[in-house]
């Protein structure tokens, strides 16, 4: 599966502390495997959050990753706390 990082996601990732960035990258690399086998999502909290096919994965207690996927491409949209993700979803 290909992974596409949007400009927004790249910007969000660059603003994270190095230790949070490492955990975020580790989580995003797990997502293709989780999508194929939904029983592996424990700990990541993968769930659909928008009818347009947008999903969320938890990264620790305060960080969320928002993504979608089509065919063989994972599209990472945003990375932020709960409030930042809610604001993003209002604009969809």
C-alpha positions in Angstrom: 0.0 0.0 0.0 1.3 3.5 -0.9 1.3 6.2 1.8 0.5 9.8 0.8 1.2 12.6 3.3 -0.7 15.7 2.5 1.0 19.1 3.1 -1.2 19.7 6.1 -0.1 16.3 7.6 3.5 17.0 7.0 3.2 20.4 8.6 1.4 18.9 11.6 4.1 16.2 11.9 6.9 18.7 11.8 5.5 20.6 14.7 5.5 17.6 17.0 8.1 17.0 19.7 10.6 14.4 18.4 9.3 11.6 20.8 5.7 12.2 19.6 6.9 12.3 16.0 8.5 8.9 16.4 5.3 7.4 17.8 3.2 9.0 15.1 5.4 7.6 12.3 5.3 4.2 13.9 1.5 4.3 14.1 1.1 5.4 10.5 3.2 2.5 9.3 0.9 0.1 11.2 -2.3 1.4 9.5 -2.0 -0.5 6.2 -1.7 -3.8 8.1 -4.6 -2.8 10.4 -6.9 -1.9 7.4 -6.3 -5.4 6.0 -7.0 -7.1 9.4 -9.4 -5.1 11.5 -8.7 -7.4 14.5 -5.2 -5.8 14.9 -6.5 -2.3 15.7 -6.3 -2.7 19.5 -4.4 0.1 21.0 -4.7 2.3 17.9 -8.4 3.0 18.3 -9.1 3.0 14.6 -12.6 4.2 13.8 -14.5 5.8 11.0 -15.3 9.5 12.0 -16.9 10.9 8.8 -19.3 9.6 6.2 -16.9 10.6 3.4 -14.6 7.8 4.4 -12.4 9.6 6.9 -10.9 7.5 9.7 -9.1 8.3 13.0 -6.3 6.5 14.7 -5.3 7.4 18.3 -1.7 8.1 19.1 -1.5 8.0 22.9 -4.0 10.0 24.9 -3.9 13.4 23.3 -3.0 12.9 19.7 -5.1 11.8 16.7 -4.3 11.0 13.1 -6.9 11.5 10.4 -6.7 9.6 7.2 -8.6 8.1 4.3 -7.8 5.4 1.8 -8.6 4.5 -1.7 -7.7 1.2 -3.4 -4.0 0.9 -2.6 -3.2 4.4 -1.3 -3.4 5.6 2.3 -3.9 9.3 2.4 -2.9 11.0 5.7 -4.8 14.3 6.2 -4.2 15.8 9.6 -2.5 15.1 12.9 -3.5 16.9 16.1 -5.3 16.9 19.4 -9.0 16.2 19.8 -10.1 19.8 19.3 -7.9 20.4 16.2 -9.4 17.3 14.6 -13.0 18.4 15.4 -12.3 21.8 13.7 -10.9 20.0 10.7 -14.0 17.8 10.4 -16.3 20.8 10.6 -14.7 22.1 7.4 -15.3 18.9 5.4 
